[in-house]
Amino acid sequence: MARVRSTFTPEQMATLSAIPVVAKVSDKTIRFTEGFKEDFYERYNKGERPEEIFRSAGVDPAMLGELRVQGFTQNLVRKADEGGDFSDRRFTKHELAVLRSKVVSLAERLTRLEKAMGLEELPGKPFSRDPQGAQ
């Protein structure tokens, strides 16, 4: 039988949001601070159980559920094996929109510079087009 990941209630989300090691929480996901991830990994490698590490940080492992606790631990170990970067590299929709806008602006500036230098006829210009495919 497959285990189903539960969602957080509004009350649980409020409780979790108030805990300093919680960076962000939604009804379906929870993200922890980089410092907590580093501390968790160090303590886990010394033999401490994940549930105890969460409890000592003020997070009730029962509220997270067994699947989240296991998944968090497995993902953290995998990230450590891949180089130990525990930072959260996800972007919000707004941040992505800002980055896209900057890329378009830079592509336009590059095109103007290429034209000013007489380079507009060169083949294989990687950034002279709009990044979304329009010319």
C-alpha positions, -999 to +999 in steps of 0.1 A: +000+000+000+014+034-010+018+060+017+001+093+009+018+126+020-007+146+041-012+183+038-007+208+066-037+225+082-037+263+085-031+258+123-001+235+116+012+260+090+010+288+116+028+267+142+056+256+118+060+291+105+068+304+140+098+279+144+131+296+136+145+266+116+115+267+092+123+289+062+089+285+044+058+263+048+028+258+026-001+233+028+020+207+010+057+215+016+081+227+042+115+242+037+142+245+064+170+270+068+204+262+055+218+264+090+194+237+102+202+215+073+239+217+081+233+210+118+209+182+110+234+165+087+263+168+112+242+154+140+227+126+118+262+116+108+271+113+145+243+088+149+215+110+162+180+099+150+162+123+127+131+125+150+153+137+179+170+163+157+137+177+146+123+177+182+154+196+196+148+222+169+112+226+180+096+207+151+072+179+160+082+150+137+046+136+141+033+168+125+057+163+095+049+127+092+071+097+086+073+102+049+085+138+051+111+129+078+125+101+057+124+121+025+142+151+041+169+129+056+174+110+023+175+142+002+200+158+027+223+128+025+221+129-013+229+166-014+259+161+009+271+132-013+269+156-043+290+182-027+274+194+005+255+224-008+224+227+014+212+260+000+177+263-014+181+274-050+144+277-059+130+309-072+096+325-067+075+333-098+083+370-092+121+363-090+119+343-122+100+371-139+127+396-128+155+374-141+137+368-174+133+406-178+170+411-171+179+385-197+157+401-223+172+435-215+207+422-218+200+404-251+186+437-265+217+456-253+239+430-269+221+432-302+225+471-302+262+467-294+266+441-322+249+465-346+270+494-335+302+474-340+290+460-374+288+425-361+251+418-368+259+395-397+280+371-378+266+335-376+260+317-344+253+347-321+240+329-290+224+358-272+212+381-300+176+367-299+149+370-274+155+341-249+119+329-254+125+324-291+110+355-307+132+377-328 
